[in-house]
Amino acid sequence: MGILYVVPTPIGNLEDITLRALRVLREVSLIAAEDTRTSRILLQHYQIETPLISYHEHNERARLEILFEALDKGDIALISDAGMPGISDPGYELICAAIERGIRVEPLPGANAVITALVGSGLPPDTFIYLGFLPRKDKVLRELFTRLEHVQRTLVAYESPNRLCDSLAVIASVLGDRPVCVARELSKKFEEYQRGSISTVLAHFQATPPRGEITLVIGGAAPPEAVQWDEAAVRAALQSRLDSGEPLKLAAKSIAAESGWERRAVYDLGSGE
């Protein structure tokens, strides 16, 4: 049984492919491509002559058995039009089916628009939610962001340039004037990062309609402001815990966590210092 290699391809600039990816594409017996016309541009550029077969959302079921028959004889590579296969494309179905059949699946690291846009956005990258392509209908889009209104993680999504302005307007009406970044045409000649509040970025693209591939990065909800207790409240809570027999050290620690006070300051109130 062969190996199913999941091979990322450049999201724009043809130089953004790894040496390992090129070697795998040359060595496998077959390449399953989302769009063979797009993939041939890359393969011809690097003089790769491995046979190609199309695998996309309209033929994925019919192609599965053909691909598994090919895996019986050797390794195959799965590629998408751009970036990592399986991320918002039909490659996910093939990967799942291969895993269910006990076939070894070996993903290669490489180019990805989500991570590239997130890092370049200037918004917190330590924890984020990837939303895929945004819903086309305003009602569904509004419902999505209503559910995400209080999420503090950065949000990342793909959007069509034709719907970008409408989507930004809907998002602003639900989330408020959050910080956002529209990353456009990543790694290509006309790469652009538009950063700022939703209203500022929306005004820019209303004046200059966007073109090309769009990745939208949205700042998370601000954390709720901590409300610090006044001294009377701290003394009352402390006295209540001490009256119940709780040691001063433990009472001070617990109240400090709830009140916004330093533990030592709470302890000093209880010890009379």
C-alpha positions in Angstrom: 0.0 0.0 0.0 1.3 3.4 -0.9 1.5 6.7 1.0 -0.9 9.6 0.5 1.2 12.7 0.6 -0.6 16.0 1.4 1.5 18.6 -0.4 1.0 22.3 0.1 1.5 24.5 -3.0 2.3 28.2 -3.2 -0.5 30.6 -2.5 0.9 33.0 -5.1 4.6 33.2 -5.6 5.9 30.0 -7.2 9.1 30.2 -5.2 7.1 29.4 -2.0 7.4 25.7 -2.2 9.8 23.4 -0.3 12.5 21.2 -1.7 10.8 18.3 -0.1 7.5 19.1 -1.8 9.3 19.2 -5.2 11.0 15.9 -4.5 7.7 14.2 -3.5 5.8 15.6 -6.5 8.6 14.1 -8.8 8.7 10.7 -7.1 5.0 9.8 -6.6 3.2 7.8 -9.3 0.2 10.1 -9.5 -0.8 13.7 -8.4 -4.4 14.4 -7.5 -5.1 18.1 -8.2 -8.0 20.3 -7.4 -7.7 22.0 -10.9 -5.2 20.3 -13.3 -5.0 23.5 -15.4 -3.8 25.5 -12.4 -1.5 22.8 -11.1 0.2 22.3 -14.5 1.5 25.9 -14.3 3.4 24.9 -11.2 4.6 21.5 -12.4 5.7 22.9 -15.8 7.7 25.7 -14.0 9.6 23.0 -12.1 9.7 20.5 -15.0 7.7 17.9 -13.1 6.2 15.3 -15.5 4.2 13.2 -13.0 0.8 12.2 -14.3 -2.1 14.4 -13.0 -5.7 13.5 -12.2 -8.4 16.0 -11.2 -10.0 15.7 -7.8 -12.5 18.4 -6.8 -15.9 18.9 -5.1 -17.8 17.8 -8.2 -16.1 14.5 -8.8 -14.7 13.5 -5.4 -16.9 10.5 -4.9 -16.3 9.1 -8.4 -12.5 9.6 -8.0 -12.0 8.0 -4.6 -11.9 4.4 -5.8 -9.6 5.4 -8.7 -7.2 7.0 -6.2 -7.3 4.1 -3.9 -6.5 1.7 -6.7 -3.5 3.9 -7.5 -2.5 3.7 -3.9 -2.5 -0.1 -4.1 0.4 0.3 -6.7 2.3 3.3 -5.3 2.4 6.7 -3.6 0.2 9.6 -4.7 0.3 13.3 -3.8 -2.8 15.4 -3.1 -2.5 19.1 -4.0 -5.0 22.0 -4.1 -5.0 25.1 -6.2 -3.1 27.0 -3.5 -1.9 26.3 0.0 -2.6 23.3 2.2 -5.0 20.6 0.9 -7.9 19.9 3.2 -8.3 23.5 4.3 -11.6 24.6 2.8 -11.3 22.2 -0.2 -12.4 18.7 -1.0 -9.1 17.2 0.0 -10.5 16.7 3.5 -12.8 13.9 2.2 -9.9 12.0 0.6 -7.7 12.3 3.7 -10.5 11.0 6.0 -11.3 8.1 3.6 -7.6 7.2 3.5 -7.3 7.2 7.3 -10.4 5.0 7.6 -8.8 2.4 5.3 -5.5 2.4 7.2 -3.6 4.2 4.5 -0.6 6.2 5.7 -1.3 9.9 5.3 1.8 12.2 5.4 1.2 15.9 5.3 4.1 18.2 4.4 4.4 21.7 5.9 4.2 24.6 3.6 2.4 27.8 2.5 -0.9 28.7 4.0 -2.9 31.9 3.6 -4.5 31.7 7.1 -1.2 31.7 9.0 0.5 34.2 6.7 -2.4 36.7 7.0 -2.6 36.2 10.8 1.1 36.9 11.4 1.0 39.9 9.1 -2.2 41.4 10.5 -0.6 42.7 13.7 -3.5 41.2 15.7 -2.9 38.6 18.5 -1.7 35.4 16.9 -1.4 33.2 20.0 -4.9 31.9 19.9 -7.4 32.2 17.0 -10.4 30.6 15.3 -10.5 29.8 11.6 -14.0 30.3 10.1 -13.4 29.1 6.6 -15.3 30.9 3.9 -17.8 33.4 5.3 -21.5 32.6 4.7 -22.9 34.4 1.6 -26.3 35.3 3.1 -26.4 38.3 5.4 -28.8 36.6 7.9 -26.5 33.6 8.3 -23.4 35.9 8.5 -25.1 38.0 11.2 -26.0 34.8 13.2 -22.4 33.6 13.0 -20.9 36.7 14.4 -23.6 37.1 17.0 -22.4 33.7 18.4 -18.8 35.0 18.3 -19.5 38.4 19.8 -17.9 37.7 23.1 -15.1 35.4 21.9 -11.7 37.0 22.8 -9.7 35.0 20.2 -8.7 36.5 16.9 -10.9 35.4 14.0 -9.7 34.5 10.5 -11.8 33.9 7.4 -11.7 33.8 3.7 -14.0 36.1 1.7 -14.7 37.0 -1.9 -13.6 40.5 -3.0 -17.2 41.0 -4.4 -18.7 40.5 -0.9 -16.0 42.0 1.3 -17.6 45.4 1.8 -21.0 44.0 2.5 -19.6 41.5 5.0 -17.5 44.2 6.8 -20.7 46.3 7.2 -22.6 43.3 8.7 -19.7 42.4 11.0 -19.4 46.0 12.2 -23.1 46.1 13.0 -22.7 43.0 15.2 -19.3 43.3 16.7 -18.8 47.1 16.7 -15.8 48.9 15.1 -13.3 46.2 15.9 -9.7 46.3 14.6 -9.3 44.2 11.4 -6.8 43.4 8.7 -7.7 42.6 5.1 -4.8 40.6 3.6 -5.1 40.6 -0.2 -3.2 38.8 -2.9 -0.7 37.3 -0.4 2.8 36.6 -1.8 1.8 38.0 -5.2 2.8 41.2 -7.0 0.0 43.3 -5.6 0.1 42.0 -2.1 -1.7 44.4 0.3 -2.4 44.6 4.0 -5.1 47.0 5.1 -5.1 47.4 8.8 -7.3 49.5 11.1 -10.8 49.7 12.4 -13.6 48.1 10.4 -15.0 51.5 9.4 -11.5 52.7 8.2 -10.9 49.5 6.2 -14.4 49.5 4.8 -14.1 53.1 3.6 -10.8 52.2 1.9 -12.3 49.4 -0.1 -15.5 51.3 -0.9 -13.3 53.9 -2.5 -11.0 51.3 -4.1 -12.9 48.0 -4.8 -10.8 45.0 -3.8 -9.6 42.4 -6.3 -8.0 39.0 -5.9 -7.8 36.5 -3.0 -8.9 37.9 0.4 -8.1 36.7 3.9 -9.9 38.7 6.7 -8.5 38.9 10.2 -10.7 40.3 12.9 -9.7 41.3 16.4 -11.3 39.3 19.3 -13.6 40.8 21.9 -12.0 42.9 24.6 -11.7 41.2 28.0 -14.2 42.4 30.6 -12.7 45.2 32.7 -11.7 43.9 36.2 -13.6 45.8 38.9 -11.5 46.3 42.0 -13.3 46.1 45.4 -13.2 49.1 47.7 -11.6 48.6 51.2 -14.9 48.2 53.0 -15.9 45.3 50.7 -12.5 43.6 51.2 -12.7 44.0 55.0 -16.3 42.6 55.1 -15.4 39.6 53.0 -12.3 39.0 55.0 -14.1 39.2 58.3 -16.8 36.8 57.1 -14.2 34.2 56.2 -12.2 34.6 59.4 -15.4 34.3 61.5 -16.1 31.0 59.8 -12.7 29.7 60.9 -10.8 30.1 57.7 -7.0 30.8 58.3 -6.0 34.3 57.4 -3.5 33.2 54.8 -6.0 31.2 52.8 -8.7 33.9 53.2 -6.3 36.6 51.9 -5.4 34.4 48.9 -9.0 33.8 48.0 -10.2 37.3 48.4 -7.2 38.7 46.4 -8.2 36.5 43.4 -11.8 37.9 43.6 -11.2 41.5 44.5 -8.3 42.7 42.3 -6.2 43.4 45.5 -2.7 42.2 46.1 -2.7 39.2 48.4 -0.2 40.9 50.8 -2.5 44.0 51.1 -5.5 41.8 52.0 -3.3 39.9 54.6 -2.2 43.1 56.1 -5.8 44.3 56.6 -6.6 41.0 58.5 -3.4 41.2 60.6 -3.9 44.8 61.6 -0.7 45.9 60.0 
